[in-house]
Amino acid sequence: MTPIGRLAPSPTGAQHVGNARTYLVAWLHARSRGGSVRMRIEDIDSPRIKPGAAEQAAEDLLWLGLDWDGAPVTQTHRLPLYVAALEKLKQRGLVYPCTCTRADIARAASAPHAEDEGPVYPGTCAARPAGDAAGLSARPFAWR
């Protein structure tokens, strides 16, 4: 199977050396095995997007000698695909509306666990059916 590498900058500010290292590893892995490399702009965190950051990230990658195949894919342009996929998951009962905050989940994950276990999400909202989302309109929730 031919590998496909991915460069996925978030246009929320300047790229840093950690990004460059991650991109380089993905690029080297794919290219050294005859694979392709794709660019996917992770622009779905709209409040944090900085104008021109996506273009600057692309310039920085090219300056580093890292190229990609095809046109960059912008996540927000694909939102209808994600909405359709979420609807299918709702219909099949494979997702649930979760009202836990990030802080709630972080606290649960940081709780002491047995030595041979990793952090465990306690499933606080996991039994909630997808249809319950309509009654949660006043409370923010995420689909999990």
C-alpha angles and dihedrals in degrees: 000000000000112000123236116208123203133213107194114177120180109220093222096113143315118338117245137208092269090059091048092052092050092048091047093052092049092045094048093046093052099039095045089057096045093258133137132252124219130197117220118182108216097211102147096106090079099174090060099044114120118209111251094011094114092052091047091050090053091049091049092051092049090048088055089052094251113137133176139209122250129354118321114263115229114210096216089057088059097051094111089059091052092047090052092048091049091051090054091050091049091050091051093047092241097128135049135197109253121198094187113122122227087254091054091052093044090052091050092047093049094051115113113274134183112284094251094049130081124217111308127208104222093220093240094167100019095107092055111108120231090247090067089073091083090063093050096065092121093049123064114239141173128217112244 
